[in-house]
Amino acid sequence: QVHLVESGGGLVPSGGSLRLSCTASGRSVSGAAMGWFRQAPGKEREYVAGITWSGQNIYYLDSVQGRFTISRDNPKNTVYLQMNNLKPEDTAVYYCAATWDGGVYVPGHAEYKHWGQGTQVTVSS
């Protein structure tokens, strides 16, 4: 059974940075596409970033392009989301997700099969 555990969330001022980590257990992520999602109160879950198993293809939500960077360290079974120049509208619970059914393209939202419990990110204005 796959478990994904997020860490690194917290409270930061506007313009600050955080690095989220997602560590998997139960299965190697080296063959998995990984993604980060977020959900703010009263809003639908947003697909923030995704990375293929090879790391060659990456997706970013338009509003985070240039500020967020997704990366992976397969030997550590971990994927990261570096978030810079954070804004109050980035406040949300951030979730990590994985799928081993992906190919050369970054999976869509509905293709992710395994989810973490989330970590809270709060950006103060």
URZIKA-V766185 format. One record per backbone hydrogen bond with DSSP energy under -1.0 kcal/mol. CO is the residue of the C=O (numbers start at 1). NH is the residue of the N-H. If there is no record, write none. Layout:
# URZIKA-V766185
<<CO & NH> <CO & NH>>
This chain:
# URZIKA-V766185
<<3 & 25> <5 & 23> <7 & 21> <10 & 122> <12 & 124> <13 & 16> <16 & 86> <18 & 83> <20 & 81> <21 & 7> <22 & 79> <23 & 5> <25 & 3> <29 & 32> <33 & 99> <34 & 51> <35 & 97> <36 & 48> <36 & 49> <37 & 95> <38 & 46> <39 & 93> <40 & 43> <46 & 38> <48 & 61> <49 & 36> <50 & 59> <51 & 34> <57 & 52> <59 & 50> <61 & 64> <61 & 65> <64 & 67> <64 & 68> <67 & 84> <69 & 82> <71 & 80> <73 & 78> <74 & 77> <77 & 24> <78 & 73> <79 & 22> <80 & 71> <81 & 20> <82 & 69> <83 & 18> <86 & 15> <87 & 90> <88 & 91> <92 & 121> <93 & 39> <94 & 119> <95 & 37> <96 & 116> <97 & 35> <98 & 113> <98 & 114> <99 & 33> <108 & 111> <109 & 112> <114 & 98> <119 & 94> <121 & 92> <122 & 12> <124 & 14>>
